[in-house]
Amino acid sequence: MDFHEEPDPAVPLVRLNHVSFQCSSVEESVCFYQRVLGFELIKRPASLDFKGAWLHKYGMGIHLLQRGSVHDDSGPAAATSRPPAAINPKGNHISFQCTDMGLMKTRLQEMELEFVATRVLDGETVVEQLFFHDPDGNMIEICECEKLPVIPLRLHKPLLQMNVHD
């Protein structure tokens, strides 16, 4: 398959449903996502016979799986139970749109969570971002990214090549 071809426009996707993380302690991670981000614990299907928890809020879910409770081939990277030494905004992360960045920043400070604050500039548009780790080192971004317009680049191939390689 050539991934550079135009995709079929009739892909029946609607939205992000959930993200899934393996964690060293389901209980600790549930408390973190409830306390810091306001997620609510919800019922999991009875057929799931391994330790885990499902949380839901904002139209999406977070599925937490107890590391070692399912047959997986996670490798050494998954064995790390503490966040990396530095928060790297360019690392893999999940991002949540926020309507009040000042309130969120104050909340993280009051909870004594380490975070990195950054800004994205695009002309006159300034987008605030906050990055921090969950108990297992998964990075979370809080942002006001909806300030940036979504402009498809499929008609601007030279611009697309420039953006991909910068």
Secondary structure by P-SEA (a helix, b strand, c coil): cccccccccccccccccccccccccaaaaaaaaaaacbbbbbbccccccccbbbbbcccbbbbbbcccccccccccccccccccccccccccbbbbbbccaaaaaaaaaaacccbbbbbbbcccbbbbbbbbcccccbbbbbccccccccccccccaaaaaaaaac
